[in-house]
Amino acid sequence: MTPTDEIRNLLGTYCECMDSGDFDGIGALFARGALADEHGHPIASGGEAVAAFYASGTVLYDGSPRTKHLVSNSVFDLDEKAGAAVVRSSYVVLQQVPESPVQAIIAGRYRDSFSHEGGAWHFVERRFLVDLLGDLSHHLTYVVG
């Protein structure tokens, strides 16, 4: 498996964990990483803090946020020799809650930094950039943007 495949798997695993409400799984992805806003201001750092951030801020319906996170258009800046990568991706989040149609609730970009240590790639930092906002009231307990 190539480094880009390994990193793409991390991006996909994040989506799977988020869409299933597996916040401990997201925390495990960020055990050595952090979340930040688009300017690099810290949101949460380390697995426990990241898991707690998602658990406290996400509305669940029978254990699921009823979302589908889609990540695409990933552009890789990979330095295998240094064991570092920066990946820019686009995201769209769809949600369907009871008595509502499926709708796009947010779209933007991730700017992710990765490091290769101990034979595996891991998240160092995820920056969230918001481009389009829909109705997040059924998804998050805090205000975005």
N, C-alpha and C positions, 0 to 999 in steps of 0.2 A: 504494500500500500504506500502511495506517495505521501509526502508531507501535506500537500493540499487536500488529499483525500482524508487524511487523519483530522485535519482542521475542519473540513467540511462536515465530518461526522460530529464534531463538537458542536458546531452551529445547529445541526439537525437534532442532536440530543437535547440541547437547550429548548428547542421548540416542542419536542415530545414531552419533556418534563413540565413545561409551562402549561401545555394544553391538557395534561392529565392531572394537574394540581399537585405534582410531585415537587414541592418546594425544597425538601431535603435533597432531592436529586440535583436541583439547580445549585443548592449550596455546595454539594460535592464538586460540581463543575468549577466553582469559584473558591475552592478551599485555599488556593494560593493566589486568588485574584480579587478584583474589586469592581464595583459599579460606579459610574460617574456620569454627570450630565455632559452636555456637548462641550463645555469649556474645561472639563477635567475636575470639576468640583465633586468631591467624594459623596456618594450616596450610601454605600455599605461596602465593607471590606472583610474578606474571610468567609468561610463556608457558613458558620452559624449566623453571622450578621446578614448575609445575603438571603439565606433561607427565611430568617425572621422578617426581613423587609418584604419579601413576596407574600409570606403567610399573613402578615398584618395589613397588607394593602390590596389584596385581591379578593373579589367577591366570588364565592363558590356556590354552585348549585349541585347538591348531592355529591360533593367532593371534587367537582370539575368547574373550571371557569367558563366552560362552554365556548371555548375559543379555538381558532386554528391560526397559528403563527406561520407565516410564509416568508422565507428568506430567499432572496435571489440576487442576481447580478453581482455576485461576490467577485471582488478584485483583490488579488493576493500580491503583497509585497513581501517576498520570502527571502530571508537570509539564512540559508541552512548552515553555513559555516559558523555564524554567530548564534544559531539556535533561536532565532527570533522571527516573528512575522507580524505584519499589520494587515488586517483584512477589512475592506469597506464593503458593506452589503446594504441592500434595500430590504425593508420589511413591510408587510401589511398584516394586520390582525383582523380576522373576521370573527364575529360573535353571533350566536343565535341563542336567545334566552326564551323562556316560555312566553307564548303569545306574541312573539316578535319575529319578523323575518330575519334571515341571515343578512348581516350588514358589515361593511368595513367600518371599524371604529377608530383606527389610527394607522398612519403610514409614515415611514421615515427611513432613517439610515442608522446602522450600527457601525461604529469604528472600534474594532476589536484588536487588542494586542495579545499575542501568544508567545510562550517560551517553550523551548524543548529541553526538558530536564529528566533525568532518570529513565530515558528511553521512550518518553511520551510527551506529546504536546499538551499544554494546559492554558487556560485563560489567565492573562495577567490583568487586563482591564477591558471593560465594555463601556463605551460611551454611547449614550442614546441621543439621537438627533431627531426631532419631531418635525415633519413637513406638513402633514395634513391631520386634522383632528375631527373625529366624528363624536358620537355619543358614547363616552366612557363611563357613564353613570352606573351601568350594570356590570362593569368590569373592575374598576378601581375605587378605593375608598378615599383617595387623595386627588388633588387637582393637578393636571399636567398642562404645561405650556404657560 
